[in-house]
């Protein structure tokens, strides 16, 4: 029997979604490195927590985007791409708009 995490990971395991995940992760990491003060000004009230979540989202996006597939369910749960992509979309929206 497959767990819901494995089913969700299989659902996101498509080529275009991988490319989108990698693109979002690289754009977000590039934005943070290019102008960190602008990114910090748009971060909001909890920069430390948001920074950790952003690092997790970029790592998860790169892991998913390059095609690496964790075998164990606990690692798939940690690096699940759907919430990471949502965090990356929000980060890019807040940074560029």
LINBELHU-V986992 format. One line per field, one symbol per residue. ss: DSSP state (@ for helix, = for strand, . for the rest). phi: phi as a letter, one per 30 degrees, with the letter a starting at -180 (. if undefined). burial: + if it has 9 or more other C-alpha atoms within 8 Angstrom, else -. Layout:
BEGIN
ss=???
phi=???
burial=???
END
This chain:
BEGIN
ss=...@@@@@@@@...@@@@@@@@@@@@@@@@@@@@.@@@@@@.....@@@@@@@@@@@@@@@@@@@.......@@@@@@..@@@@@@@@@@@@@@@@.
phi=.cdddddddddddbedddddddddddddddddddbddddddcdjdcddddddddddddddddedddjdbdddddddddcddddddddddddddddcc
burial=----+++-+--+----+++++++++++++-++---+--++--+---+--+--++-++++++++++-------+-++--+++--++-+++-++-++--
END
